[in-house]
């Protein structure tokens, strides 16, 4: 059998990536103020693991919407987060399929998490990241759920992310995550990047009727099956 990869999925990656003024608690999440694209590299080290797992991808951002294209376990995945309508889609371009999570769960708006007391974000001052001036924020989950995280995010003057470092834990496991954002280009983005293509079909995967809303529990079940396949 192959060595087990860290338990990281596109959906889980989306959770971590999305959590990414005098000193004190921030009351409103600082979303980017401009449209942009950037390359991203995510390194995940599972506690007790011998080798980190590296995900590479691309981020596209416009007002109220974000898309992240990620390569993981030899599969291409695109994650569209529509904050304005509180929805998230996970696309599988190779299969031309998608999953929809309409009530957010994994795609929950971080601003709402701050407002609901589930996320504490504190400004720590300014630092230089890859030659760019950045504001450093401390992030801490404050909810009572089984999943938790703590870490730091660095944003430039336009609130574009430059780096994220943190630790996520849940289901008895812990992972250290580092995300670097490079080749940042501030420019208008194609609106079609942020909608599900018309020729994609809803993903069934034995998890309910085609087109049925996919709950976080169903997503975890599906990703568990994918992980088992990778380990064979």
C-alpha positions as CSV (number, residue, x, y, z in Angstrom):
1,X,0.0,0.0,0.0
2,X,1.1,3.6,-0.6
3,X,2.2,5.7,2.3
4,X,-0.9,7.5,3.6
5,X,-1.1,11.1,2.5
6,X,-2.1,13.8,5.1
7,X,-5.9,14.1,5.5
8,X,-6.4,17.2,3.4
9,X,-9.1,17.8,0.9
10,X,-10.1,20.6,-1.4
11,X,-13.0,21.4,0.8
12,X,-10.8,21.4,4.0
13,X,-8.3,23.5,2.1
14,X,-11.1,26.0,1.4
15,X,-11.9,26.3,5.1
16,X,-8.3,27.1,5.9
17,X,-7.8,29.4,3.0
18,X,-10.9,31.4,3.7
19,X,-9.8,32.2,7.3
20,X,-7.1,33.7,5.7
21,X,-7.0,48.6,13.5
22,X,-4.9,49.8,16.6
23,X,-4.0,46.5,18.2
24,X,-7.2,44.8,19.3
25,X,-10.0,42.5,18.1
26,X,-11.1,43.2,14.5
27,X,-14.9,43.6,14.1
28,X,-15.0,43.2,10.3
29,X,-13.0,40.8,8.1
30,X,-10.6,42.7,5.8
31,X,-11.5,41.3,2.4
32,X,-9.5,42.4,-0.6
33,X,-10.4,45.9,-2.0
34,X,-9.4,45.1,-5.6
35,X,-9.8,42.3,-8.1
36,X,-6.7,40.2,-8.4
37,X,-5.2,36.8,-9.2
38,X,-2.2,35.0,-7.6
39,X,-0.4,31.7,-7.4
40,X,-0.6,29.9,-4.1
41,X,1.5,27.1,-2.5
42,X,0.1,25.3,0.5
43,X,2.3,23.0,2.6
44,X,0.6,20.7,5.1
45,X,2.5,18.7,7.7
46,X,0.4,16.2,9.6
47,X,1.4,15.6,13.2
48,X,3.6,12.5,13.3
49,X,4.0,12.5,9.6
50,X,7.4,12.1,7.9
51,X,6.8,14.2,4.7
52,X,4.8,17.4,4.2
53,X,2.2,17.4,1.4
54,X,2.3,20.3,-1.0
55,X,-0.7,21.7,-2.9
56,X,-0.3,24.2,-5.6
57,X,-2.9,26.3,-7.2
58,X,-4.3,29.7,-8.2
59,X,-6.6,32.2,-6.5
60,X,-9.0,34.6,-8.4
61,X,-10.9,37.3,-6.4
62,X,-13.6,39.8,-7.2
63,X,-16.0,41.7,-4.9
64,X,-18.1,39.2,-3.0
65,X,-16.6,36.1,-4.8
66,X,-13.5,34.0,-4.8
67,X,-12.2,31.0,-6.8
68,X,-9.3,28.7,-6.0
69,X,-8.0,26.1,-8.4
70,X,-6.0,23.4,-6.6
71,X,-4.1,20.3,-7.6
72,X,-4.3,17.5,-5.0
73,X,-3.7,13.8,-5.2
74,X,-3.4,14.1,-9.0
75,X,-6.9,15.6,-9.2
76,X,-7.8,19.1,-10.3
77,X,-10.4,20.9,-8.1
78,X,-11.9,24.4,-8.3
79,X,-13.6,25.9,-5.3
80,X,-16.0,28.9,-5.8
81,X,-17.1,30.8,-2.7
82,X,-20.0,33.2,-3.3
83,X,-20.0,35.2,-0.1
84,X,-22.8,37.5,-1.3
85,X,-25.2,34.6,-1.6
86,X,-23.6,32.4,1.2
87,X,-22.9,29.5,-1.2
88,X,-20.0,27.4,-2.2
89,X,-19.3,25.0,-5.1
90,X,-16.6,22.4,-5.5
91,X,-15.9,21.7,-9.1
92,X,-14.2,18.6,-10.6
93,X,-13.0,19.9,-14.0
94,X,-11.7,16.5,-15.2
95,X,-15.1,14.9,-14.6
96,X,-17.1,18.0,-15.4
97,X,-19.0,17.5,-12.1
98,X,-19.7,19.7,-9.1
99,X,-20.9,19.6,-5.5
100,X,-23.0,22.4,-4.0
101,X,-23.1,23.5,-0.4
102,X,-25.9,26.1,-0.3
103,X,-25.9,26.8,3.5
104,X,-22.2,27.4,3.6
105,X,-20.8,25.2,6.4
106,X,-17.3,24.9,5.1
107,X,-17.8,28.1,3.1
108,X,-19.1,30.2,6.0
109,X,-18.3,33.9,5.7
110,X,-15.4,34.8,8.1
111,X,-17.0,38.2,8.7
112,X,-20.1,36.4,10.1
113,X,-17.8,34.1,12.1
114,X,-16.3,37.2,13.7
115,X,-19.7,38.7,14.4
116,X,-21.0,35.4,15.8
117,X,-18.0,35.0,18.1
118,X,-16.6,31.9,16.3
119,X,-13.4,33.7,15.1
120,X,-11.2,36.2,16.8
121,X,-8.9,38.2,14.6
122,X,-6.4,40.6,16.2
123,X,-4.1,43.1,14.5
124,X,-0.5,42.5,15.5
125,X,1.4,45.3,13.6
126,X,3.2,45.4,10.3
127,X,6.0,43.2,8.8
128,X,7.6,42.7,5.4
129,X,6.7,39.5,3.6
130,X,8.5,38.7,0.3
131,X,9.5,42.3,0.0
132,X,6.0,43.6,0.5
133,X,4.7,45.6,3.5
134,X,1.9,43.6,5.3
135,X,-0.3,43.8,8.3
136,X,-0.1,40.8,10.5
137,X,-3.2,39.3,12.1
138,X,-3.6,36.7,14.7
139,X,-6.5,34.2,14.1
140,X,-8.1,32.0,16.7
141,X,-11.2,29.9,16.7
142,X,-13.4,30.5,19.7
143,X,-16.3,28.1,19.0
144,X,-17.1,24.9,20.9
145,X,-17.0,22.6,17.8
146,X,-14.7,19.7,17.4
147,X,-12.6,21.5,14.8
148,X,-10.2,24.3,15.9
149,X,-7.4,26.4,14.4
150,X,-5.0,29.1,15.4
151,X,-2.5,31.0,13.3
152,X,-1.4,34.2,11.6
153,X,-2.3,35.9,8.3
154,X,-0.4,38.6,6.5
155,X,-2.3,41.0,4.2
156,X,-1.0,43.9,2.1
157,X,-2.5,47.4,2.0
158,X,-5.2,46.2,-0.4
159,X,-6.0,43.3,1.9
160,X,-4.6,40.8,-0.6
161,X,-3.2,37.7,1.3
162,X,0.5,37.3,1.2
163,X,1.0,34.5,3.8
164,X,-0.9,32.3,6.2
165,X,0.6,30.0,8.9
166,X,-1.4,28.0,11.4
167,X,-2.4,24.8,13.0
168,X,-5.7,23.0,12.4
169,X,-7.0,20.2,14.5
170,X,-10.1,18.0,14.5
171,X,-11.2,14.3,14.8
172,X,-8.1,13.7,16.9
173,X,-5.7,14.9,14.3
174,X,-3.5,18.0,13.9
175,X,-2.0,19.6,10.9
176,X,0.4,22.5,10.5
177,X,-0.4,24.6,7.4
178,X,1.6,27.3,5.6
179,X,0.3,29.1,2.5
180,X,2.4,31.5,0.4
181,X,0.8,33.8,-2.2
182,X,3.1,34.9,-5.1
183,X,2.9,36.4,-8.6
184,X,0.1,38.7,-7.5
185,X,-1.6,40.6,-10.4
186,X,-4.1,43.3,-9.7
187,X,-6.5,43.3,-12.7
188,X,-10.1,42.7,-13.7
189,X,-11.1,39.0,-13.6
190,X,-13.3,37.1,-15.9
191,X,-16.8,36.8,-14.3
192,X,-17.3,33.4,-15.8
193,X,-14.6,32.0,-13.5
194,X,-17.1,32.4,-10.6
195,X,-20.0,30.4,-12.0
196,X,-20.5,26.7,-12.5
197,X,-20.2,25.9,-16.2
198,X,-23.4,24.9,-17.9
199,X,-22.1,21.6,-19.1
200,X,-21.2,20.4,-15.6
201,X,-23.5,17.9,-13.9
202,X,-24.3,17.5,-10.1
203,X,-22.1,15.0,-8.4
204,X,-24.0,11.9,-7.0
205,X,-21.2,9.6,-5.9
206,X,-23.8,7.3,-4.1
207,X,-24.6,10.1,-1.7
208,X,-28.2,10.9,-2.5
209,X,-30.2,12.0,-5.5
210,X,-28.4,13.9,-8.2
211,X,-28.6,17.6,-7.6
212,X,-29.3,17.1,-3.9
213,X,-27.6,19.6,-1.6
214,X,-24.3,18.2,-0.2
215,X,-24.0,18.6,3.6
216,X,-20.6,18.9,5.3
217,X,-21.1,15.4,6.7
218,X,-21.6,14.0,3.1
219,X,-18.5,15.9,1.9
220,X,-16.4,14.3,4.7
221,X,-17.8,10.9,3.8
222,X,-16.9,11.3,0.2
223,X,-13.4,12.6,0.9
224,X,-12.8,9.7,3.2
225,X,-13.6,7.4,0.3
226,X,-11.2,9.3,-1.9
227,X,-8.5,9.0,0.7
228,X,-9.0,5.3,1.0
229,X,-8.6,4.9,-2.8
230,X,-5.4,6.9,-2.7
231,X,-3.9,4.6,0.0
232,X,-4.5,1.4,-2.1
